Amino acid sequence: MRTIHQYSITEFQDEVRALVARGSVGRQQRIYELRKHFGDREWQNVERLLEEYDYLLRGHIIDLVGKESWTNDY
């Protein structure tokens, strides 16, 4: 039986950043596109978490993960 992970918002954002880094999702995709990377029961918890922090499922993933910067940016 698979356990359901209870994410904090920072853990979830880190998970999404990892998906972006792997190329599994794009920054301009809608947040609801993340659903396919989580089980149905787990996604219910994710939706509650996002709602708690006022993220809209129709918002873009970049809104969730924030601006990225690299050390060689000037």
N, C-alpha and C positions, 0 to 999 in steps of 0.2 A: 504494500500500500504506500502510495506517495504522500509525503507530508506536505502540508501547506506552509509556505514561508510567510511570516509576518514581517513585511518590510517597514523600515522607517523611511521617511522621504529621502534622506541622503543615501541610504542603501539602494533604494529604487533608482535614484538618479545615477548612481555609480553603475548599476546594472545596465541602464539604458546607454550610458556613455560607452560601456564595453560593447554593446550591440552596434553602436555607431562606429566604433573603432574597427570592429570586425567586418563592417560593411553589410551587416544583416539588415539594417534600417538606415534611412537617410535623414539628415537633420530637418529637411523640409517636408517630410511625411507627417501625416496627422498622428496624434498620440494614440488614437484608437487602432492604428496599424500595429501597435505593440502587442495587441491581444493574441496574435498567432504565436507569440514567443512564450506565452504563459498558459497554464492549464485553465479550464473554465472556472474551477473553484478558486484558484489562485487569483484569476483576473477579477473576480468579485471583490476580493480584498484590495487589489490594486485600485479599482474604481473608487472604493470608499476612501482610500488614502488620497487619491488625486482630488476628489471632491472636498475633502477636509482642507486641502491646501489651495483650493480655488483654481485648479487646473481644469480646463475644458477638454473633453476627448477630441473635439474638433480642432483644438489648438495644434501647433506644430511642435515636433519633438525638440527643436532648438529652444523653444520657450521653457521646456522642462529641464533640459541639461545646461542651459545658459551659454554664455559666450565662451568660446574656447580660445586659448592663447598658447603660443609656442614660445620657447625661450629665444628663438632667433627673430621674433617680431620686433620691429623698431618703430 
